[in-house]
């Protein structure tokens, strides 16, 4: 850094400058910019920052300690059942399990986090465990992408910091590049995936048998995602630079070259999925979220790490297209690569939260602040960022697997601005994790952010990234034992040294970019951005950008704000929206006939209208259904930290309209609840547990109500069933009047119900809360549980581990479309004796009948429907020749012409991220 520090932020960067000049420029400017913002908000005291940093350390100890105690050497921890997740020993979760390779994934992914958090003794122990226990020659089919970023990246990050510690002379004196040798072994195991005509890798490979052998059980795939093929260059180039074996960097460069060549030339965008043999785009929608995200990230970071100008040129070309088409501040909406003015969907996924951080590295601060603030408002509404949410900020997919991307962007924005506002954002993230995700055996992913229910999963990236970014957010330079600015973060937050840019440079750096497109030099910045340009001399600059977005979520201003306003200004008639369509309206039918025929604008309106009709139909179906409910265990030692997803009933007390029901649970006798209870004294004033089957749900409810129960939980009699693998359903009545049932009734599948039953066996008295969503925990209980100081955090963690040692057999499977970016739903047939109405656990979409609003130029929401009506009346009055008395084509015949397009949209809607 010292060599680069002598260069001003306006100094040009030479084309083949050493790492300290090329790669560190962004970091230098980020640091130098921090003084600009000190007056923007109340600064956080050194003591409070240190307190929050210590809190992050305690949280990491809680997660890492429980993994090592209850899961190691398994790949991941199952925090609700306090055991390890081993591939093949748990029911398959689909593609999600492709990250697991029986190679102690969480330990490898956490290596460099230990050093960042100044846990050097633990790091040395962890490295010894990896060298002693980890086997990379397992007969397991794994994701090339996930294995690269998590395992290869983890080994390289661990090696990078191991040699740094060895040079310091205190730790790792015995180390002799053993992690690097493991990384090289893994690299060679991944190389057969690149045996395609295009150079794009197969998405999966068998660690033992490769691709082509019959035992491999893979190699038949034809498609891969853009990010899967384009997120290899950092790890593979680092492996080549560390070892001198150029083959890894060559293969990664070839894959990137092919993706660049296959971009859509008129829009300069890439699709989500590509055929690895032909190079044809399979999914032609484009965004910055799942499926594409890290491809863009690695283009810019490859320039930073390797100093190759072509990567920067490609990134800038793509970035210009992103800001032209996808960016609709503060939203980032997917578009079609061939028709980039046409939105491909009306929702956003959580993975795009990394993009503000990438914009900081690019030096484009204003849109980074805008998008980050929008995401923060969504988090404040739902406590976490849902896996997907609509343009009017409603939940689309309700899961949250403790993703770190928002924390990443928060860290980079704070580094760029020094604005203490982002410290407060980080504080909120810490509070929400402890309040809603922390369980006795670690941190559990959220199954539904609306109810607060949990999943039995704690992904390795949670330890690799979340705690790293949160700790760095609050740490001062002296809190870290090495200079973080000497390294670049991979997409998994692993650290690679910037000096690699001048090591083993045997790769040809032919600039192929200009072969494909004529580039405008004005689009590329060859100097470190001047802070006076990035940040106007106004300490309230960032606040002025954020302020208009403070209430954007609560106001729920819908999509298309900017483009609709532009249409008003131009005098064009607003397009017909699906929510307004009436088959009896001659004007609407005339508009339908024009769509796709009169002009390209009409064609785009037609495609948008068809998409909206499909979404509207789906929304209307979902609105007929009820959202899931929550069963929250509030007694010791759970204290509200375990939340189970429950199905509602069509009868009894509606928990969404009445106060929640709280009480101790008791099993009914007979357990099926199909006759008068023989133990009324046991269930009097309590919540009765009943087994499903042998009679109607309503009959069970009446029997326990007559015995004095204040509520009921029906537990599925199908052993092994779980809400993670089967759709929740709504318990139906018995065809008779059920107004006599006054108590709330909820349904739990077998796996969730077993948690309560096992808790009763171990603790005897178990108290639960039945509600429409999880409630905040009891502050007094929280105070009792929180460690009073850093010194007794170890004791606190030990108590939590001890209190949760029960081995309940809950299997965590995420297989609904909403639950995962890659997995598929399975079905579960209801018992013949129980009437059930199928519902989805992740339904909360915008009401198509509500008035749509837009934001006027003053930032206020106005009634768009009124504007549309006024505009329509004005145009009709001004054109007396318009006549609607013509014979109109029947709607059925119009829609019949669109069958192929509608099917295409339906396929796109079903596509997983």
SULDA-V139547 format. One line per field, one symbol per residue. ss: DSSP state (H for helix, E for strand, - for the rest). phi: phi as a letter, one per 40 degrees, with the letter a starting at -180 (. if undefined). Layout:
ss = ???
phi = ???
This chain:
ss = -HHHH------E------HHHH--HHHHHHHHHHHHH--------HHHHHHHHHHHHHHHHHHHHHHHHH-----EEE----EEE--------HHHHHH-----HHHHH-HHHHHH---HHHHHHHHHHHHHH-------EEEHHHHHHHHHHHHHHHHHHHHHHHHH---------HHHHHHHHHHHHHHHHH---------EEE---E---HHH------EEEHHHHH--HHHHHHHHHHH---HHHHHHHHHHHHHHH--E----E---EEE-----EEE-EE------HHHHHHHHHHHHHH--HHHHHHHHHHHHHHHHHHEE--EE--EE------E---EEEHHHHHHHHHHHHH--HHHHHHHHHHHHHHHHHH-----EEE----EEE--E----HHHHHHHHHHHHH---HHHHHHHHHHHHHHHHHEE--EE--EEE----EE---E-HHHHHHHHHHHHHHH--HHH----HHHEEE-----EEEHHHHH----------HHH-----HHH---E---HHHH------HHHHHHH----HHHH-----HHHHHHHHHH-------HHH-----HHHHHHHHH-----HHHHHHHHHHHHHHHHHHHHHHHH-----EEEEE--------EEEEEE-E-----------EEEEEEE------------HHHH---EEEEE-----HHHHHHHHHH----EEEEE-------------EEE------------EEEEE-HHHHHHHHHHHHHH---EEEEE-------HHHHHHH-------HHHHHHHHHH---------------------------------EEE--------------EEE-----EEEHHHHHHHHHHHHHHH------------HHHHHH--HHHHHHHHHHHH---
phi = .ccccccccbccbccbccdcccccdccdccccccccbcccaccccdccccccccccccccdccccccccbbdcccacbccbfaccbdgcbdcbgcdccccbfbfdcccccdccdcdcgbcccccccccccccbcbcbccbcbcccccccccccccccccdccccccccgbbfcccbgcccccccccdcccddcccbccgccdcbacccbgbccdccfagccbbacccccbbbccccccccccbgccccccccccccdcccccccccbfbbccbbccbcgcccbbcbabbdgbdcccdccccccccbgcdcccccdcccccccccbccbdccbbcbcccbccbccababbccccccdccccccgbcdcccccccdcccccccbgbccdaaccbgccbbccacgcccccdccccccccbgccdccccccccccccccbbcbdbhbbcccacccgcbbcabccccccbdccccccdbccdccbcaccccbbccccgcbbcccccbbfcbccbccccccbacbcdccbcbbcdcccccbdcaccdcccccdccdbccccfcccgdcccccccccgccdccbdcccbcccdcccccccccgbcacccccccccccccccccccccccccbbccbbbbcbccccfgcbbbcbccbcbgccccbbccbbacbaccbcccgcadccbcccbdgbcccbcchgacdccccccccccgccaabcbdccdgcaccbbccbccccbgbcbcccbccbbbbcdccccccccccccbgcbbbbcacacccccdcccccccccaccccccccccccccbccccccbcbbbcdccacbbbcbbbcccccbcbbcbbcbbabcccccccbbbcccgccbccccccccccccccccbcccbbcccbcdcccccccbdcccccccccccdcc
